[in-house]
Amino acid sequence: MPQLGVPLLAPQGARRPGSRLAWIGQAFLGILALITVAILAKDLVRDPKLFIQIVISGLQLGFVYALIALGYTMVYGIVRLINFAHGDVFMVGAFVSFYAVTRFQLHVWPAAVFPGLPYALVVIIGSITVMMLSMVVCMVLAITIERVAYKPLRDAPRIAALITAIGVSFFLEFFGALNFVFSPRFIPYQRPFDVVTWYIKDGIHLVSSAQAPPDGSITFSNIFLIIAFASVLTQVLLQFLVRRTKIGKAMRAVSFDKSAARLMGINVDQVISFTFAVGAGFAGLGGVLYAIAYSSIWSQLGILPGLKAFVAAVLGGIGSIPGAFVGALIMGQAEALTMGYISTPMRDAVAFTILILVLLVRPTGIFGEPEKEKA
C-alpha cells in the first residue's frame, strides 16, 4: 500500500536496546487484547442491539478522525513534522461553515438563483458549497502558516519546527477566542440540512420528526451516512492522487529524498505547500461534518479531536495513508466503547493510553515499517 513516509527508526534487523522489554510489552498487549475481545463478546451476547448502536457511534467518530489524521500523516511523510496546528485548522473549518450558513445563507443560494429547483437539489448543492468554502479557506490558511511559520525553519533542527507548530496552535486557539473573532463561548451550530433518522427493527423504517424510534431499535441518521461516504471517498481520492498523478509521484519523491527530488527538477517548496493544502482541506471538511454531527462549536474545538487524530495516525503508522484511516476507525471504536461500557470521562484516558502502548510496543504503528538505509 502506498506510503508517503515512515518513522525514522533503526534499520530493519538491527538489534535495539530494550528489545526484551518490547517483547514483554507485546505479550502484555496481546493478553490485554484477548481480555478486551472477551469482554466485548460478552457485551455483544448480553445486549447485541446496544453493542451495534455503540459501534455505529464509534464509526461516525472514527470517520471524522480519519479526515484529520490524513493531514497529520501526509505532512509528516513529506517534511517529518508533527503539525500540531492541524487540529485548529479543523476548528476554523467548522466556524467558516457556521458563518456561511447563519450570516450568508450560503446553503440555500441555489433556491435564490434558480427558484424552480427541487428542494432536495437545493439542499445538496448548498451543503456541498458550504463544505467547499470551508475546505478552500482552510487550504489558504494552511499554505499561509506553512510559508510564514514553517518554511523559514526547514533547515533548522526539527525541535524548532515542532515548537513553532505548538505556538501556531496556541495562536489560532486564543486568537479565535477573542470576542471580535469567534468568541470563547460554546455556539449552537445551525445545520445546513435537516436530520433524517432511520431505525432498524423488523426492517428499516423512517422516523418522522414528531415521533421517537421504538425501544430496542438500532438507529442511524443521514449525518452518519454522509460522514461515512465523505471519509471513504476522501481516502479513495487521496490514494488515487498519490499513486496515479504527477503531483502524487512528486510527493513520493520529496518524501523519499528532497535533495534528489530537486535535482530531478521537482519544485519541492510547491509540493510541500500542496501537501499542507490537501491535508488542511480534509481537516476543513472534517470540521464541517463534526459540527453537523454534534451541533456545537467553540474556539477550543480542535484540541482533543486533533490530538486523537494524531494518536490515530501513530497507531496506524504515521506516514502511511491507509494506516491513518484504519487507526482513526480503531480510535473511534475505542472511544465509543469506553463511553458506552465504562464512563464518558475515561474516553480521553483510553485514547492516550493507546498512544503510550503503541509507542512502547510498536512505534512504527500497524502499517509502518522501520526506515531502510538509503544507498
C-alpha angles and dihedrals in degrees: 000000000000119000129185093203146331134229118278101249137141117299117271111273095023115127111241125202111254095029089137089055089050090052090052089048091052091050090049091048091050092052090047090051091051091050091049092050090049092051092047091048089052091051091047092054093044097050113000095174093056090046093052091047090053091048090053090052090049092050091052091051093043094053090054091048088051091060090054096040092056089064092050093050095045094051092045091048091055106036104011090240128136099218101208090178089068094088090055091052084056088055092050090053090056092050094046090056090046092056092041090058103036103036105026100028088221092159091069100039093113090063091055094047097038107029095184096053115123114256094240091055091047090054094047096047093041094049092047089050091054091049093047092050091052091049093050093048091049091048092052090047092050093049089050092050092048094049096043104035109020108029095064088054097048093112095034123100111289093244090064092059091045093053090046090053090054090048092051089049092054091046093054093046098049096035088053090050092063114111094239092051117041099322124228094264129105106254124204109237120228109217118225091225139027121268115246117195131197128190130205116220119126087346136338115302134180117239115218120221090249097057138055123229114260120264116272095025127126113237134196133167140215087256090065091049093048093049092048093047094046093048096047092044090051091051092050094047092048092051089051091047094052097041106033110030134076093240089049091055089048090052091053091047093051090047091054100043125348095193094051090046090055091051089053090057099259116147097231095186091053092049092050092049090048090052092051090048095051093047091048091049090056090047090051090052089048090051092054093047092046091052091048091050099045099026099214131089138179139167094268092051096113100054103083099029088049094050093045091050087052089052088050091052091050091046092052093041115276109247092034116105096200088043092057090052095048093042090052092053090050091049091050092052093046091052095045094046091048091052092045101046108020116022139298096245089055094063094084092046091052092049094055093040086060089054092052093048093048092050091049099044108026113006091179092061129222098309099023125108130197111264114258119224114260120234 
